[in-house]
Amino acid sequence: MRGSRTMGWGLRGQHRDRGVEGGRQIGMSKDKWSWVVKYGKGWYGKHGFVNPTTIQIKAISLRQLDEMVRNGHIKVEENEGKKFVDLSKFGYDKLLGGGKLSFPIVIKVEKSSKSAVEKVNEVGGQVILGTTS
């Protein structure tokens, strides 16, 4: 059948179309919308590129720390009358100086900004830098 142009698939379609399916993108916002909802997560929109060599640091500001301690999201240990918190246990790598602290606290953290250390010292607390293990 090779060389007979249709090779046994008839005159009209010649084995080219894929039936009622349509193209891969045809109908995704209309008649195939239920498929998109079920299986096509991220079908629409830009998706970008994440550079795998970028080092991501999870940071927390003094304002956020103050709110989280007061709301009970970050539990504070008490030692000899001083409040103590180890931020690495909660997944934070760096302490930033935005906002204020309303109570003295000893904070153990990997890295910190100068303004954060100054503000914690003003309140009567202390920042312990370096590896936390």
Number of C-alpha atoms within 10 A of each C-alpha: 8 7 6 7 11 14 12 11 12 10 10 8 11 12 13 8 10 9 9 6 10 10 11 7 9 11 13 17 13 9 10 13 13 12 12 17 13 8 10 12 9 10 12 10 6 7 8 6 6 7 7 7 6 7 7 8 11 11 15 18 18 20 15 16 19 17 14 13 13 13 10 9 11 17 15 17 13 12 9 6 7 12 16 20 19 20 20 16 13 11 12 16 19 20 26 19 19 15 14 17 22 13 11 16 22 21 19 22 21 18 18 21 13 11 13 21 20 15 19 22 15 13 14 13 19 18 22 15 15 11 11 13 7
